């Protein structure tokens, strides 16, 4: 004997239960919002603070590099040479250069910070020959590009490309440092060999 299928009906949720469920969900969301809101606000504040500190450091670095640029230009116009004013040995110059580097290290933009750090490294040694130009002309060229980078960053524009002459100088510095490193490693190897030979001689019996 066939039985007719039994149709089951779900009891509709009453308005009261719907209100209770809605209130519970709203309460959970409210609690989560209360917990997460300070964290999100703190995170946003830290991000804004880092941005403000970075901009302040960039403005300070820009001010310093403009002073360096003016000084290089003044010395160039006076036709001073390294023999007249040994800038490489001038403690005041290196103090300003180090302050510039310190401000650069506080900039939060990684590409800009790396490029300015390389320029700071170039400014650390003005004693090398640069296509027969004076160290002041060379220094002014570097500070001009550093000023362009910082101005672009402060305006919020894309950073300009590195000029060809500065690219060559950076390559020269890298090549020089690698050569010095190789020479130093050779010196260390010779010293270690000599010390090993001396220890071997001392360990030999006297007869």
Secondary structure, 3 states (H helix, E strand, C coil): CCCCCCCCCCCCCCHHHHHHHHHHHHHHHHHHHHHHHHHHHHHHHHHHHHHHHHHHHHHHHHHHHHHHHHHHHHHHHCCCCCCCCCHHHCHHHHHHHHHHHHHHCCCCCHHHHHHHHHHHHHHCCCCCCECCECHHHHHHHHHHHHHHHHHHHHHCCCCCCCCHHHHHHHHHHHHHHHHHHHHHHHHHHHHHHHHHHHHHHHHCCCC
